[in-house]
């Protein structure tokens, strides 16, 4: 498929057995959809701002610039190296290496932590966010990132409203795979203000937010044309209060809001597309307080539109996770020479194949594709095998296998079920802290298949943070239960004793020497382990 979208627009879809996307919901509906986004926002090398510039007052007015630097306007950014603080620049925004800066209260799109860094992100008037980078040099760090895991921080943040504190700074936007929810799988072309608010409420009440899920993402069909100046307009029937008001509501829950567009003239469902409006739309999204953008192929012949939108998002200065789908048909489009664009350089995550549906064959096919792509995954940049179908009609064992393999693959965990009404079994899978920790491990390595028995019994291993630590998946694709063994020599651990923990059972199994055998891995099921060599 890779060469096809570079040459012409398509009128057909993929070969996974999915029908053409019509905007309907349900497991079999094809959708040129999904991705996830990471917290924090995007930027280039060094972010939208350079290192060291100075800021003025908390509103960003009047600060002097460093050597060769520019001044800071109202809500402006600082740039270039050096420079002393301007009049009233006590906050030191964008300053040199001022450690332990004034703690910023949560701002729109994320609060600031204390102890900023040399990254120099400037703050807008009343804003609590920085101009971070996709993972470039000069990105800022500190405790309590800009509104989420992997968020950015700067010293001396000014006070904003509505943001939520993060759980640790990072030099990368989407430093760990984004976790959240998307409206398409269950609701198709019928997103609404009431739905999004209800899901945000359920994130908190169900424990999903506490487990790490933070993005509530509106998919296709939210828009209704453009105004006389070409600005995107929300469908007033579906979103009577507007997207900015909805973002404020979601932020008030300590969560983040995502939105959808395409680089085509129309979206996959035939609504208003973004072709030729990249800069204008990026500014609109930033002004609304959007935290995540899913940018979907939908037959575009202009692959460089993905690059232009990425640049436009950086230019806004707002950390927005950039999730792209460059695939229309089958196959992957990740990097040259097979792809016209270099996804890891322009986006935080990229779809690797056509749409998932709630079936064993669909998600295992995506695993097959992703198995060869581990080299592209790293903090801030993730292979995206599509949204999770957990809780949408497969068996409990298949749901566990699906979720566990997404964790081993360091995939974004974007759920597609109706979390407002999920049952206890689905909730237990989606909020399992041990399995989530595998996906969210800060080392950011994607797991690989290290051993097979026949064609249906697979051992997968993921290198984890720490010394001699591995996450292991014993993945049974066969039609019957089977005994499966993880050998230390296969998963990259030294011979001898190692401790073993069963992650779904959340139970320590004691010490084992040279290998561990699970005597009965269910058909279409998985046993997830954490194996640590004894000191």
Secondary structure, DSSP 8 states (H G I E B T S, - for coil): -TTHHHH---SS--SSS-----S--STT---S------TT----TT-SS-SS----STTS-S----TT-----TT----SS-----TTGGG-TT-SS-TT------BTTB---SS--TT-----TT-------SS-TT----SS-SSSTTB---TT----SS----S-B-SSTTSS--EEEESHHHHTT---HHHHHHHHHHHHHHTHHHHT--EEE--SS-EEEE-TT--EEE-TTT-TT-HHHHHHHHHHTT-EEEEEEESSSB-TTSSB--TT-HHHHHHHHHHHT--EEEEE-TT-S-THHHHHHHHHHHHHTS--EEEEE--SSSS---STTTSSS-HHHH-SEEE-SS---SSHHHHHHHHHHHTT-GGG-BTTBEEE---B-TTSSS-HHHHHHHHHHHHHTT--EEE-S-TTS--HHHHHHHT-HHHHHHHT-TT----EEEEEETTTEEEEEEE-SSSSEEEEEEEE-SSS-EEEEEEHHHHT--SSEEEEEETTTTEEEEEEESEEEEEEE-TTEEEEEEEEE--
